Amino acid sequence: MTRTAAPKPPSPRRARTRRLLLEAALGVFAEEGFGRSTVEQVCERAGFTRGAFYSNFTSLDELFLAMWEERSTRLLADVREALAEVSGAAPEDAVRAALRAIPVDDAWYRVTAEFTAHALRNPSLRRVMAAREQAVQDAVLPVVVDALERAGRRVGDRDALGQALVAVHDGTAVQVLLDPGSDVVRARREALFQHVLDAYSTPVTAGQGPESGASPS
């Protein structure tokens, strides 16, 4: 049987080039707007030629998706670590820990909002975005559900919980960015997350397993 060789990892030099291009692109996208940004602008800021860009990415769309995947992986690791440190704690402690691990980043929000609008005009790109969004949700949800179970609560409808958490995160992130110095806004953000967790989970009583129960009506 012929074995297919595993792809070789990128060389340190190539990995550094890719990293610098990603860092430069975030700045360019945030300042210029995704739709007005060019490969030349990204290359100029990173200090590379167009050849260096196209040896790593086929387009700015692909670069953004790589940026998003990298950031999502890092966010998942941070949330997992934060929740692991509050094992068995009350749900409100888990919420605070998770929110500390989820940055509300002005530049990143502007870039993702513009790219989402761009993707909505492109059916194939929209499908890619939807699939990646679902993949992130599928990766984060087990961590959240596990934390709730350790706190003595069970989740009936995981998909509904995931959608509700995304909606609360996106909506309250805008509010925080519009009024970044407000402790009241951040406290309400935390309370809304807690309300969602309470609405989509129920206390586990004696004799009940974590998988029993129904989703909220």
Beta strands, then each sheet from edge to edge (+ up, - down):
strand 1: 153-155
strand 2: 201-203
sheet 1: 1+ 2-
end
